[in-house]
Amino acid sequence: MVSPVPPDTTPDTTPDTTSAASRLRGDRGAATSLAVALLTPMFIFLAFAAFQAALWSHARTEARVVARDTAALVARSGVAAGDAQASATMVLEADTDMRNVMVGVSSGGGVVTVTVTADAPGIIRGTTNSVSVTSAVPIEEITP
């Protein structure tokens, strides 16, 4: 008769792969959380920077429009330079967020030149940007 094989009494030294796999699966969530925690401030900063650039660009556009319209009033409609300058300053101070508005109107050589200088505010304190725009329009007159 054949004797039964005795049970193997050697300890099992193979690693438990199922528990290692479950531990690795849990680490993926931690890596994602860490990436989100590190990248979120950068995305918020980029969003604020884009919004700030848009505000400054809008302020420059407003100054350019007022300078062009003021130059056209003086050159084509014959409005006095002082009246046009006062009107442009009043419009920029009342209708925009710009501070320290200065408007200069000069004419010479058949051209009216209007320069608008102001400070465009930022969304964060201390991020004010200086805006300076010049527009030149030829004076319309009948020449013989």
N, CA, C and O atoms as a GROMACS GRO file, in nm:
protein
  576
    1MET      N    1   0.079  -0.115   0.000
    1MET     CA    2   0.000   0.000   0.000
    1MET      C    3   0.086   0.124   0.000
    1MET      O    4   0.195   0.128   0.057
    2VAL      N    5   0.035   0.222  -0.064
    2VAL     CA    6   0.111   0.346  -0.079
    2VAL      C    7   0.073   0.435   0.038
    2VAL      O    8  -0.044   0.453   0.072
    3SER      N    9   0.177   0.488   0.096
    3SER     CA   10   0.148   0.576   0.208
    3SER      C   11   0.112   0.714   0.156
    3SER      O   12   0.167   0.760   0.057
    4PRO      N   13   0.019   0.778   0.224
    4PRO     CA   14  -0.020   0.911   0.178
    4PRO      C   15   0.095   1.009   0.189
    4PRO      O   16   0.181   0.997   0.276
    5VAL      N   17   0.095   1.105   0.102
    5VAL     CA   18   0.200   1.206   0.100
    5VAL      C   19   0.174   1.298   0.218
    5VAL      O   20   0.063   1.348   0.236
    6PRO      N   21   0.278   1.321   0.298
    6PRO     CA   22   0.255   1.410   0.412
    6PRO      C   23   0.232   1.552   0.363
    6PRO      O   24   0.289   1.594   0.262
    7PRO      N   25   0.151   1.625   0.433
    7PRO     CA   26   0.126   1.763   0.390
    7PRO      C   27   0.254   1.846   0.397
    7PRO      O   28   0.342   1.823   0.479
    8ASP      N   29   0.260   1.943   0.307
    8ASP     CA   30   0.379   2.028   0.300
    8ASP      C   31   0.376   2.122   0.421
    8ASP      O   32   0.282   2.198   0.441
    9THR      N   33   0.478   2.115   0.496
    9THR     CA   34   0.485   2.196   0.617
    9THR      C   35   0.577   2.315   0.601
    9THR      O   36   0.603   2.385   0.699
   10THR      N   37   0.628   2.341   0.480
   10THR     CA   38   0.715   2.457   0.460
   10THR      C   39   0.629   2.582   0.452
   10THR      O   40   0.521   2.580   0.393
   11PRO      N   41   0.678   2.690   0.510
   11PRO     CA   42   0.597   2.813   0.506
   11PRO      C   43   0.591   2.869   0.365
   11PRO      O   44   0.685   2.854   0.287
   12ASP      N   45   0.480   2.934   0.332
   12ASP     CA   46   0.458   2.995   0.200
   12ASP      C   47   0.532   3.128   0.194
   12ASP      O   48   0.504   3.218   0.273
   13THR      N   49   0.627   3.140   0.101
   13THR     CA   50   0.707   3.263   0.090
   13THR      C   51   0.667   3.348  -0.030
   13THR      O   52   0.730   3.451  -0.054
   14THR      N   53   0.565   3.310  -0.104
   14THR     CA   54   0.522   3.391  -0.218
   14THR      C   55   0.442   3.510  -0.165
   14THR      O   56   0.360   3.496  -0.075
   15PRO      N   57   0.468   3.629  -0.224
   15PRO     CA   58   0.395   3.747  -0.176
   15PRO      C   59   0.248   3.739  -0.214
   15PRO      O   60   0.212   3.680  -0.315
   16ASP      N   61   0.168   3.798  -0.135
   16ASP     CA   62   0.025   3.803  -0.161
   16ASP      C   63  -0.001   3.914  -0.263
   16ASP      O   64   0.002   4.033  -0.229
   17THR      N   65  -0.027   3.876  -0.388
   17THR     CA   66  -0.040   3.974  -0.496
   17THR      C   67  -0.172   4.049  -0.489
   17THR      O   68  -0.179   4.164  -0.533
   18THR      N   69  -0.272   3.990  -0.436
   18THR     CA   70  -0.400   4.061  -0.431
   18THR      C   71  -0.396   4.177  -0.334
   18THR      O   72  -0.455   4.281  -0.362
   19SER      N   73  -0.330   4.164  -0.224
   19SER     CA   74  -0.323   4.275  -0.129
   19SER      C   75  -0.231   4.385  -0.182
   19SER      O   76  -0.258   4.503  -0.159
   20ALA      N   77  -0.125   4.350  -0.253
   20ALA     CA   78  -0.036   4.452  -0.311
   20ALA      C   79  -0.110   4.530  -0.421
   20ALA      O   80  -0.092   4.651  -0.434
   21ALA      N   81  -0.191   4.459  -0.499
   21ALA     CA   82  -0.267   4.526  -0.605
   21ALA      C   83  -0.369   4.621  -0.545
   21ALA      O   84  -0.390   4.731  -0.596
   22SER      N   85  -0.432   4.579  -0.438
   22SER     CA   86  -0.531   4.668  -0.377
   22SER      C   87  -0.463   4.788  -0.313
   22SER      O   88  -0.521   4.897  -0.312
   23ARG      N   89  -0.344   4.770  -0.261
   23ARG     CA   90  -0.272   4.885  -0.206
   23ARG      C   91  -0.233   4.983  -0.315
   23ARG      O   92  -0.243   5.104  -0.295
   24LEU      N   93  -0.188   4.934  -0.430
   24LEU     CA   94  -0.152   5.023  -0.541
   24LEU      C   95  -0.274   5.095  -0.596
   24LEU      O   96  -0.265   5.212  -0.634
   25ARG      N   97  -0.387   5.029  -0.600
   25ARG     CA   98  -0.507   5.092  -0.649
   25ARG      C   99  -0.546   5.211  -0.561
   25ARG      O  100  -0.597   5.310  -0.612
   26GLY      N  101  -0.524   5.203  -0.434
   26GLY     CA  102  -0.554   5.312  -0.343
   26GLY      C  103  -0.458   5.429  -0.360
   26GLY      O  104  -0.496   5.542  -0.331
   27ASP      N  105  -0.336   5.406  -0.406
   27ASP     CA  106  -0.238   5.512  -0.424
   27ASP      C  107  -0.271   5.602  -0.542
   27ASP      O  108  -0.229   5.718  -0.545
   28ARG      N  109  -0.342   5.552  -0.640
   28ARG     CA  110  -0.376   5.634  -0.756
   28ARG      C  111  -0.460   5.753  -0.716
   28ARG      O  112  -0.440   5.863  -0.769
   29GLY      N  113  -0.552   5.736  -0.629
   29GLY     CA  114  -0.636   5.846  -0.583
   29GLY      C  115  -0.554   5.952  -0.511
   29GLY      O  116  -0.583   6.071  -0.524
   30ALA      N  117  -0.454   5.910  -0.437
   30ALA     CA  118  -0.370   6.006  -0.365
   30ALA      C  119  -0.288   6.089  -0.464
   30ALA      O  120  -0.270   6.209  -0.442
   31ALA      N  121  -0.240   6.028  -0.570
   31ALA     CA  122  -0.161   6.101  -0.669
   31ALA      C  123  -0.248   6.204  -0.742
   31ALA      O  124  -0.204   6.314  -0.771
   32THR      N  125  -0.372   6.166  -0.771
   32THR     CA  126  -0.463   6.259  -0.837
   32THR      C  127  -0.495   6.377  -0.745
   32THR      O  128  -0.497   6.491  -0.790
   33SER      N  129  -0.519   6.350  -0.620
   33SER     CA  130  -0.548   6.457  -0.525
   33SER      C  131  -0.430   6.552  -0.512
   33SER      O  132  -0.447   6.674  -0.503
   34LEU      N  133  -0.309   6.496  -0.509
   34LEU     CA  134  -0.190   6.579  -0.500
   34LEU      C  135  -0.174   6.666  -0.624
   34LEU      O  136  -0.139   6.784  -0.613
   35ALA      N  137  -0.198   6.610  -0.740
   35ALA     CA  138  -0.187   6.688  -0.865
   35ALA      C  139  -0.290   6.800  -0.867
   35ALA      O  140  -0.258   6.912  -0.908
   36VAL      N  141  -0.411   6.772  -0.825
   36VAL     CA  142  -0.515   6.876  -0.822
   36VAL      C  143  -0.477   6.985  -0.723
   36VAL      O  144  -0.494   7.103  -0.751
   37ALA      N  145  -0.426   6.945  -0.607
   37ALA     CA  146  -0.387   7.043  -0.505
   37ALA      C  147  -0.272   7.132  -0.552
   37ALA      O  148  -0.265   7.249  -0.514
   38LEU      N  149  -0.183   7.078  -0.634
   38LEU     CA  150  -0.070   7.157  -0.682
   38LEU      C  151  -0.105   7.241  -0.804
   38LEU      O  152  -0.051   7.350  -0.821
   39LEU      N  153  -0.195   7.192  -0.890
   39LEU     CA  154  -0.226   7.262  -1.014
   39LEU      C  155  -0.338   7.365  -1.000
   39LEU      O  156  -0.344   7.459  -1.079
   40THR      N  157  -0.424   7.351  -0.903
   40THR     CA  158  -0.535   7.444  -0.887
   40THR      C  159  -0.489   7.588  -0.866
   40THR      O  160  -0.542   7.677  -0.932
   41PRO      N  161  -0.392   7.616  -0.778
   41PRO     CA  162  -0.347   7.755  -0.765
   41PRO      C  163  -0.291   7.812  -0.895
   41PRO      O  164  -0.308   7.931  -0.923
   42MET      N  165  -0.223   7.728  -0.973
   42MET     CA  166  -0.168   7.776  -1.099
   42MET      C  167  -0.280   7.814  -1.197
   42MET      O  168  -0.271   7.917  -1.264
   43PHE      N  169  -0.384   7.732  -1.204
   43PHE     CA  170  -0.496   7.764  -1.293
   43PHE      C  171  -0.570   7.889  -1.246
   43PHE      O  172  -0.613   7.969  -1.329
   44ILE      N  173  -0.586   7.905  -1.117
   44ILE     CA  174  -0.651   8.025  -1.065
   44ILE      C  175  -0.568   8.149  -1.098
   44ILE      O  176  -0.624   8.251  -1.138
   45PHE      N  177  -0.437   8.140  -1.082
   45PHE     CA  178  -0.349   8.251  -1.117
   45PHE      C  179  -0.360   8.286  -1.265
   45PHE      O  180  -0.369   8.403  -1.301
   46LEU      N  181  -0.360   8.185  -1.351
   46LEU     CA  182  -0.371   8.210  -1.495
   46LEU      C  183  -0.507   8.272  -1.530
   46LEU      O  184  -0.514   8.358  -1.619
   47ALA      N  185  -0.613   8.231  -1.463
   47ALA     CA  186  -0.744   8.290  -1.489
   47ALA      C  187  -0.746   8.436  -1.448
   47ALA      O  188  -0.799   8.520  -1.521
   48PHE      N  189  -0.689   8.468  -1.331
   48PHE     CA  190  -0.682   8.608  -1.288
   48PHE      C  191  -0.596   8.690  -1.383
   48PHE      O  192  -0.630   8.804  -1.415
   49ALA      N  193  -0.484   8.634  -1.429
   49ALA     CA  194  -0.396   8.707  -1.521
   49ALA      C  195  -0.467   8.736  -1.654
   49ALA      O  196  -0.453   8.845  -1.709
   50ALA      N  197  -0.542   8.640  -1.704
   50ALA     CA  198  -0.615   8.662  -1.829
   50ALA      C  199  -0.723   8.768  -1.811
   50ALA      O  200  -0.741   8.854  -1.898
   51PHE      N  201  -0.794   8.763  -1.700
   51PHE     CA  202  -0.897   8.863  -1.673
   51PHE      C  203  -0.835   9.001  -1.657
   51PHE      O  204  -0.891   9.100  -1.705
   52GLN      N  205  -0.720   9.009  -1.591
   52GLN     CA  206  -0.651   9.137  -1.572
   52GLN      C  207  -0.605   9.194  -1.706
   52GLN      O  208  -0.620   9.314  -1.731
   53ALA      N  209  -0.551   9.110  -1.791
   53ALA     CA  210  -0.508   9.156  -1.924
   53ALA      C  211  -0.626   9.207  -2.005
   53ALA      O  212  -0.613   9.306  -2.078
   54ALA      N  213  -0.740   9.142  -1.993
   54ALA     CA  214  -0.860   9.188  -2.064
   54ALA      C  215  -0.906   9.324  -2.011
   54ALA      O  216  -0.948   9.410  -2.090
   55LEU      N  217  -0.900   9.345  -1.880
   55LEU     CA  218  -0.938   9.475  -1.824
   55LEU      C  219  -0.846   9.587  -1.874
   55LEU      O  220  -0.893   9.694  -1.910
   56TRP      N  221  -0.716   9.561  -1.875
   56TRP     CA  222  -0.621   9.663  -1.922
   56TRP      C  223  -0.641   9.691  -2.071
   56TRP      O  224  -0.631   9.806  -2.114
   57SER      N  225  -0.667   9.588  -2.148
   57SER     CA  226  -0.691   9.607  -2.292
   57SER      C  227  -0.818   9.688  -2.314
   57SER      O  228  -0.822   9.774  -2.403
   58HIS      N  229  -0.920   9.662  -2.236
   58HIS     CA  230  -1.045   9.738  -2.247
   58HIS      C  231  -1.022   9.886  -2.211
   58HIS      O  232  -1.076   9.974  -2.278
   59ALA      N  233  -0.944   9.912  -2.108
   59ALA     CA  234  -0.915  10.051  -2.069
   59ALA      C  235  -0.839  10.123  -2.181
   59ALA      O  236  -0.867  10.240  -2.209
   60ARG      N  237  -0.745  10.054  -2.243
   60ARG     CA  238  -0.670  10.114  -2.355
   60ARG      C  239  -0.763  10.144  -2.472
   60ARG      O  240  -0.750  10.247  -2.538
   61THR      N  241  -0.857  10.054  -2.498
   61THR     CA  242  -0.953  10.076  -2.607
   61THR      C  243  -1.043  10.195  -2.578
   61THR      O  244  -1.070  10.276  -2.667
   62GLU      N  245  -1.090  10.207  -2.454
   62GLU     CA  246  -1.173  10.322  -2.417
   62GLU      C  247  -1.097  10.453  -2.435
   62GLU      O  248  -1.152  10.550  -2.487
   63ALA      N  249  -0.972  10.456  -2.393
   63ALA     CA  250  -0.890  10.577  -2.408
   63ALA      C  251  -0.867  10.609  -2.556
   63ALA      O  252  -0.869  10.725  -2.596
   64ARG      N  253  -0.845  10.507  -2.637
   64ARG     CA  254  -0.822  10.527  -2.780
   64ARG      C  255  -0.946  10.584  -2.847
   64ARG      O  256  -0.936  10.674  -2.932
   65VAL      N  257  -1.063  10.533  -2.810
   65VAL     CA  258  -1.189  10.582  -2.871
   65VAL      C  259  -1.212  10.728  -2.834
   65VAL      O  260  -1.247  10.809  -2.920
   66VAL      N  261  -1.194  10.762  -2.708
   66VAL     CA  262  -1.215  10.901  -2.665
   66VAL      C  263  -1.113  10.993  -2.732
   66VAL      O  264  -1.149  11.103  -2.774
   67ALA      N  265  -0.988  10.951  -2.743
   67ALA     CA  266  -0.886  11.034  -2.808
   67ALA      C  267  -0.920  11.057  -2.956
   67ALA      O  268  -0.908  11.169  -3.006
   68ARG      N  269  -0.962  10.952  -3.025
   68ARG     CA  270  -0.996  10.965  -3.166
   68ARG      C  271  -1.118  11.056  -3.185
   68ARG      O  272  -1.119  11.141  -3.274
   69ASP      N  273  -1.221  11.037  -3.101
   69ASP     CA  274  -1.341  11.120  -3.113
   69ASP      C  275  -1.312  11.266  -3.081
   69ASP      O  276  -1.366  11.356  -3.147
   70THR      N  277  -1.229  11.291  -2.983
   70THR     CA  278  -1.194  11.428  -2.946
   70THR      C  279  -1.115  11.495  -3.059
   70THR      O  280  -1.139  11.611  -3.093
   71ALA      N  281  -1.021  11.422  -3.116
   71ALA     CA  282  -0.944  11.478  -3.228
   71ALA      C  283  -1.034  11.507  -3.347
   71ALA      O  284  -1.016  11.607  -3.416
   72ALA      N  285  -1.130  11.418  -3.372
   72ALA     CA  286  -1.222  11.441  -3.484
   72ALA      C  287  -1.312  11.562  -3.458
   72ALA      O  288  -1.342  11.637  -3.551
   73LEU      N  289  -1.355  11.583  -3.334
   73LEU     CA  290  -1.437  11.701  -3.302
   73LEU      C  291  -1.361  11.830  -3.329
   73LEU      O  292  -1.416  11.925  -3.386
   74VAL      N  293  -1.236  11.833  -3.289
   74VAL     CA  294  -1.157  11.956  -3.307
   74VAL      C  295  -1.122  11.975  -3.455
   74VAL      O  296  -1.130  12.087  -3.506
   75ALA      N  297  -1.082  11.868  -3.523
   75ALA     CA  298  -1.033  11.879  -3.661
   75ALA      C  299  -1.147  11.900  -3.761
   75ALA      O  300  -1.130  11.974  -3.857
   76ARG      N  301  -1.260  11.836  -3.740
   76ARG     CA  302  -1.365  11.839  -3.841
   76ARG      C  303  -1.482  11.928  -3.805
   76ARG      O  304  -1.546  11.985  -3.894
   77SER      N  305  -1.511  11.942  -3.677
   77SER     CA  306  -1.629  12.019  -3.637
   77SER      C  307  -1.595  12.158  -3.586
   77SER      O  308  -1.685  12.238  -3.562
   78GLY      N  309  -1.467  12.188  -3.570
   78GLY     CA  310  -1.426  12.320  -3.527
   78GLY      C  311  -1.450  12.348  -3.379
   78GLY      O  312  -1.458  12.465  -3.340
   79VAL      N  313  -1.462  12.246  -3.297
   79VAL     CA  314  -1.480  12.267  -3.153
   79VAL      C  315  -1.350  12.320  -3.096
   79VAL      O  316  -1.242  12.278  -3.138
   80ALA      N  317  -1.359  12.413  -3.001
   80ALA     CA  318  -1.240  12.468  -2.938
   80ALA      C  319  -1.163  12.358  -2.864
   80ALA      O  320  -1.223  12.269  -2.802
   81ALA      N  321  -1.032  12.366  -2.870
   81ALA     CA  322  -0.947  12.262  -2.809
   81ALA      C  323  -0.972  12.250  -2.659
   81ALA      O  324  -0.975  12.138  -2.607
   82GLY      N  325  -0.988  12.360  -2.590
   82GLY     CA  326  -1.012  12.357  -2.446
   82GLY      C  327  -1.144  12.290  -2.410
   82GLY      O  328  -1.152  12.213  -2.314
   83ASP      N  329  -1.249  12.320  -2.489
   83ASP     CA  330  -1.379  12.257  -2.464
   83ASP      C  331  -1.374  12.106  -2.489
   83ASP      O  332  -1.430  12.028  -2.412
   84ALA      N  333  -1.308  12.066  -2.596
   84ALA     CA  334  -1.296  11.925  -2.628
   84ALA      C  335  -1.214  11.851  -2.523
   84ALA      O  336  -1.244  11.737  -2.487
   85GLN      N  337  -1.109  11.918  -2.474
   85GLN     CA  338  -1.025  11.858  -2.370
   85GLN      C  339  -1.104  11.837  -2.242
   85GLN      O  340  -1.096  11.731  -2.180
   86ALA      N  341  -1.180  11.937  -2.200
   86ALA     CA  342  -1.262  11.926  -2.079
   86ALA      C  343  -1.368  11.818  -2.094
   86ALA      O  344  -1.394  11.742  -2.000
   87SER      N  345  -1.430  11.811  -2.210
   87SER     CA  346  -1.533  11.712  -2.235
   87SER      C  347  -1.475  11.569  -2.231
   87SER      O  348  -1.535  11.480  -2.171
   88ALA      N  349  -1.359  11.549  -2.293
   88ALA     CA  350  -1.295  11.417  -2.293
   88ALA      C  351  -1.255  11.374  -2.153
   88ALA      O  352  -1.274  11.258  -2.115
   89THR      N  353  -1.202  11.467  -2.075
   89THR     CA  354  -1.164  11.435  -1.937
   89THR      C  355  -1.287  11.397  -1.856
   89THR      O  356  -1.283  11.301  -1.779
   90MET      N  357  -1.395  11.471  -1.874
   90MET     CA  358  -1.517  11.443  -1.800
   90MET      C  359  -1.575  11.306  -1.838
   90MET      O  360  -1.621  11.232  -1.751
   91VAL      N  361  -1.573  11.272  -1.966
   91VAL     CA  362  -1.625  11.143  -2.011
   91VAL      C  363  -1.543  11.028  -1.953
   91VAL      O  364  -1.599  10.930  -1.905
   92LEU      N  365  -1.411  11.040  -1.958
   92LEU     CA  366  -1.326  10.932  -1.907
   92LEU      C  367  -1.339  10.915  -1.756
   92LEU      O  368  -1.336  10.802  -1.706
   93GLU      N  369  -1.353  11.024  -1.684
   93GLU     CA  370  -1.365  11.014  -1.538
   93GLU      C  371  -1.502  10.961  -1.497
   93GLU      O  372  -1.513  10.889  -1.397
   94ALA      N  373  -1.606  10.995  -1.572
   94ALA     CA  374  -1.741  10.955  -1.534
   94ALA      C  375  -1.778  10.814  -1.582
   94ALA      O  376  -1.845  10.740  -1.511
   95ASP      N  377  -1.734  10.777  -1.701
   95ASP     CA  378  -1.782  10.653  -1.762
   95ASP      C  379  -1.684  10.536  -1.753
   95ASP      O  380  -1.719  10.425  -1.792
   96THR      N  381  -1.564  10.558  -1.703
   96THR     CA  382  -1.467  10.449  -1.696
   96THR      C  383  -1.413  10.437  -1.554
   96THR      O  384  -1.440  10.521  -1.468
   97ASP      N  385  -1.337  10.332  -1.531
   97ASP     CA  386  -1.272  10.311  -1.401
   97ASP      C  387  -1.133  10.371  -1.395
   97ASP      O  388  -1.063  10.353  -1.296
   98MET      N  389  -1.092  10.442  -1.498
   98MET     CA  390  -0.957  10.497  -1.502
   98MET      C  391  -0.940  10.611  -1.402
   98MET      O  392  -1.034  10.687  -1.376
   99ARG      N  393  -0.821  10.621  -1.347
   99ARG     CA  394  -0.788  10.724  -1.249
   99ARG      C  395  -0.678  10.814  -1.305
   99ARG      O  396  -0.609  10.777  -1.400
  100ASN      N  397  -0.663  10.932  -1.248
  100ASN     CA  398  -0.557  11.026  -1.287
  100ASN      C  399  -0.561  11.054  -1.437
  100ASN      O  400  -0.458  11.048  -1.505
  101VAL      N  401  -0.677  11.084  -1.488
  101VAL     CA  402  -0.697  11.108  -1.631
  101VAL      C  403  -0.642  11.244  -1.669
  101VAL      O  404  -0.673  11.346  -1.607
  102MET      N  405  -0.559  11.245  -1.772
  102MET     CA  406  -0.506  11.370  -1.829
  102MET      C  407  -0.524  11.364  -1.980
  102MET      O  408  -0.485  11.266  -2.045
  103VAL      N  409  -0.585  11.468  -2.036
  103VAL     CA  410  -0.608  11.476  -2.180
  103VAL      C  411  -0.537  11.600  -2.231
  103VAL      O  412  -0.553  11.709  -2.177
  104GLY      N  413  -0.458  11.582  -2.335
  104GLY     CA  414  -0.389  11.695  -2.398
  104GLY      C  415  -0.430  11.708  -2.543
  104GLY      O  416  -0.430  11.609  -2.617
  105VAL      N  417  -0.466  11.829  -2.584
  105VAL     CA  418  -0.506  11.855  -2.723
  105VAL      C  419  -0.412  11.960  -2.780
  105VAL      O  420  -0.395  12.067  -2.722
  106SER      N  421  -0.352  11.930  -2.894
  106SER     CA  422  -0.265  12.027  -2.960
  106SER      C  423  -0.290  12.019  -3.110
  106SER      O  424  -0.327  11.915  -3.164
  107SER      N  425  -0.267  12.131  -3.176
  107SER     CA  426  -0.283  12.132  -3.321
  107SER      C  427  -0.167  12.211  -3.381
  107SER      O  428  -0.120  12.310  -3.326
  108GLY      N  429  -0.125  12.164  -3.494
  108GLY     CA  430  -0.016  12.230  -3.564
  108GLY      C  431   0.018  12.152  -3.689
  108GLY      O  432   0.012  12.029  -3.692
  109GLY      N  433   0.053  12.225  -3.793
  109GLY     CA  434   0.091  12.160  -3.918
  109GLY      C  435  -0.026  12.090  -3.985
  109GLY      O  436  -0.007  11.994  -4.059
  110GLY      N  437  -0.149  12.138  -3.960
  110GLY     CA  438  -0.264  12.078  -4.025
  110GLY      C  439  -0.312  11.949  -3.959
  110GLY      O  440  -0.392  11.876  -4.017
  111VAL      N  441  -0.263  11.920  -3.838
  111VAL     CA  442  -0.300  11.796  -3.769
  111VAL      C  443  -0.339  11.829  -3.625
  111VAL      O  444  -0.272  11.907  -3.558
  112VAL      N  445  -0.447  11.768  -3.578
  112VAL     CA  446  -0.487  11.779  -3.437
  112VAL      C  447  -0.442  11.650  -3.368
  112VAL      O  448  -0.475  11.540  -3.412
  113THR      N  449  -0.368  11.665  -3.260
  113THR     CA  450  -0.317  11.550  -3.186
  113THR      C  451  -0.377  11.552  -3.045
  113THR      O  452  -0.370  11.653  -2.975
  114VAL      N  453  -0.435  11.439  -3.005
  114VAL     CA  454  -0.493  11.424  -2.871
  114VAL      C  455  -0.421  11.310  -2.802
  114VAL      O  456  -0.409  11.199  -2.854
  115THR      N  457  -0.372  11.340  -2.682
  115THR     CA  458  -0.305  11.239  -2.601
  115THR      C  459  -0.384  11.217  -2.472
  115THR      O  460  -0.414  11.312  -2.400
  116VAL      N  461  -0.418  11.091  -2.444
  116VAL     CA  462  -0.489  11.054  -2.323
  116VAL      C  463  -0.395  10.969  -2.238
  116VAL      O  464  -0.343  10.868  -2.284
  117THR      N  465  -0.376  11.012  -2.115
  117THR     CA  466  -0.293  10.937  -2.020
  117THR      C  467  -0.376  10.913  -1.895
  117THR      O  468  -0.438  11.005  -1.843
  118ALA      N  469  -0.378  10.788  -1.848
  118ALA     CA  470  -0.456  10.753  -1.729
  118ALA      C  471  -0.399  10.627  -1.667
  118ALA      O  472  -0.313  10.561  -1.724
  119ASP      N  473  -0.449  10.595  -1.548
  119ASP     CA  474  -0.412  10.472  -1.479
  119ASP      C  475  -0.531  10.378  -1.482
  119ASP      O  476  -0.639  10.411  -1.435
  120ALA      N  477  -0.509  10.259  -1.539
  120ALA     CA  478  -0.614  10.157  -1.543
  120ALA      C  479  -0.600  10.069  -1.420
  120ALA      O  480  -0.492  10.016  -1.394
  121PRO      N  481  -0.707  10.053  -1.342
  121PRO     CA  482  -0.696   9.976  -1.218
  121PRO      C  483  -0.682   9.826  -1.245
  121PRO      O  484  -0.721   9.776  -1.350
  122GLY      N  485  -0.627   9.758  -1.146
  122GLY     CA  486  -0.616   9.613  -1.152
  122GLY      C  487  -0.714   9.548  -1.058
  122GLY      O  488  -0.775   9.615  -0.975
  123ILE      N  489  -0.731   9.417  -1.071
  123ILE     CA  490  -0.824   9.347  -0.983
  123ILE      C  491  -0.761   9.319  -0.847
  123ILE      O  492  -0.833   9.292  -0.750
  124ILE      N  493  -0.630   9.325  -0.838
  124ILE     CA  494  -0.560   9.310  -0.712
  124ILE      C  495  -0.495   9.444  -0.679
  124ILE      O  496  -0.441   9.510  -0.767
  125ARG      N  497  -0.502   9.482  -0.554
  125ARG     CA  498  -0.446   9.611  -0.513
  125ARG      C  499  -0.298   9.619  -0.552
  125ARG      O  500  -0.222   9.526  -0.528
  126GLY      N  501  -0.260   9.731  -0.611
  126GLY     CA  502  -0.121   9.753  -0.651
  126GLY      C  503  -0.088   9.708  -0.791
  126GLY      O  504   0.028   9.715  -0.832
  127THR      N  505  -0.188   9.662  -0.868
  127THR     CA  506  -0.160   9.618  -1.004
  127THR      C  507  -0.213   9.717  -1.107
  127THR      O  508  -0.261   9.677  -1.213
  128THR      N  509  -0.204   9.845  -1.076
  128THR     CA  510  -0.248   9.950  -1.169
  128THR      C  511  -0.151   9.959  -1.286
  128THR      O  512  -0.030   9.949  -1.267
  129ASN      N  513  -0.204   9.980  -1.404
  129ASN     CA  514  -0.123   9.989  -1.525
  129ASN      C  515  -0.146  10.127  -1.589
  129ASN      O  516  -0.260  10.173  -1.599
  130SER      N  517  -0.039  10.190  -1.630
  130SER     CA  518  -0.049  10.321  -1.694
  130SER      C  519  -0.088  10.303  -1.841
  130SER      O  520  -0.033  10.219  -1.912
  131VAL      N  521  -0.184  10.384  -1.886
  131VAL     CA  522  -0.232  10.380  -2.023
  131VAL      C  523  -0.203  10.514  -2.088
  131VAL      O  524  -0.237  10.619  -2.031
  132SER      N  525  -0.141  10.512  -2.205
  132SER     CA  526  -0.114  10.635  -2.278
  132SER      C  527  -0.145  10.610  -2.426
  132SER      O  528  -0.088  10.521  -2.489
  133VAL      N  529  -0.237  10.691  -2.479
  133VAL     CA  530  -0.281  10.674  -2.618
  133VAL      C  531  -0.276  10.809  -2.687
  133VAL      O  532  -0.314  10.911  -2.629
  134THR      N  533  -0.228  10.810  -2.811
  134THR     CA  534  -0.222  10.932  -2.891
  134THR      C  535  -0.296  10.908  -3.022
  134THR      O  536  -0.280  10.805  -3.087
  135SER      N  537  -0.379  11.007  -3.059
  135SER     CA  538  -0.452  10.998  -3.185
  135SER      C  539  -0.431  11.129  -3.261
  135SER      O  540  -0.438  11.237  -3.203
  136ALA      N  541  -0.406  11.118  -3.390
  136ALA     CA  542  -0.384  11.236  -3.474
  136ALA      C  543  -0.483  11.232  -3.591
  136ALA      O  544  -0.497  11.130  -3.660
  137VAL      N  545  -0.550  11.345  -3.613
  137VAL     CA  546  -0.647  11.356  -3.722
  137VAL      C  547  -0.615  11.484  -3.800
  137VAL      O  548  -0.594  11.589  -3.739
  138PRO      N  549  -0.610  11.476  -3.933
  138PRO     CA  550  -0.583  11.597  -4.011
  138PRO      C  551  -0.700  11.695  -4.005
  138PRO      O  552  -0.817  11.655  -4.002
  139ILE      N  553  -0.666  11.823  -4.003
  139ILE     CA  554  -0.769  11.927  -3.999
  139ILE      C  555  -0.829  11.940  -4.138
  139ILE      O  556  -0.758  11.955  -4.237
  140GLU      N  557  -0.961  11.934  -4.143
  140GLU     CA  558  -1.027  11.948  -4.270
  140GLU      C  559  -1.053  12.095  -4.299
  140GLU      O  560  -1.118  12.165  -4.221
  141GLU      N  561  -1.001  12.140  -4.409
  141GLU     CA  562  -1.021  12.280  -4.450
  141GLU      C  563  -1.012  12.287  -4.601
  141GLU      O  564  -0.953  12.202  -4.667
  142ILE      N  565  -1.071  12.387  -4.650
  142ILE     CA  566  -1.069  12.406  -4.795
  142ILE      C  567  -0.938  12.474  -4.832
  142ILE      O  568  -0.905  12.580  -4.779
  143THR      N  569  -0.867  12.413  -4.922
  143THR     CA  570  -0.741  12.473  -4.968
  143THR      C  571  -0.756  12.514  -5.114
  143THR      O  572  -0.811  12.440  -5.195
  144PRO      N  573  -0.708  12.631  -5.146
  144PRO     CA  574  -0.722  12.679  -5.283
  144PRO      C  575  -0.626  12.611  -5.377
  144PRO      O  576  -0.626  12.640  -5.496
   0.00000   0.00000   0.00000
